[in-house]
Amino acid sequence: MRSMNLMSTKWMALAMVIALVTFPACSKQSVERAGQGAATGAVVGAVGGMVSALVFGGNVADAAARGAVWGGSTGAAAGAMSGAVADNNQKKAQQANELETLKKQLGEDAFQGLDALVQCKHEVAQGYGRTAAKSDNQDYALAGLWLQVLAYADSRQEEKARALFPDLVSEDSKISSASQAETEMRKALQKLKDIRQEYNLPKSCS
């Protein structure tokens, strides 16, 4: 009986050691997931903010900065759930709602295409853009059109991007000429690259 008690004590001690070793590792993984979620959400939020400025007007850089804050907080909240890092829940919920509002402003298809654009998946982004451009909602359609223009320009197919300029002039009341569309495209393309670089992603697609 005594030997059995000793064995039980040894097993309990071993279990405690394993728990102590494993718990910090799990906590580290949870923190890493939270950070990755925050970074991914921030990038998509930033690009979404930029596109919203193209669609609705406003400063592209300011809109991208706001979108990054919303997306970053939402990503951190989602990634940290498993690690039980849940402070400032009310603030995060508010920012998640703001990101959801951004998604509703651009439409589901255009918004989904943003992640593909960030990752240089231009064909996927084009697919979402074409679908959005057929929407009866004028804002969604314009977001899809801009998504196509940026995906073409980012993949070094600028002639195809410029081929869409007449549609921009026709559909976007803020764009009165092809030269103005070119200027806006250039500014947005540079901002897209800056956003990638800011979050340690390849600035330009290979």
Summary of the structure (lengths in Angstrom):
residues: 206
radius of gyration: 23.0
end to end distance: 69.4
largest distance: 91.6
contacts: 683
relative contact order: 0.11
helix: 83%
strand: 0%
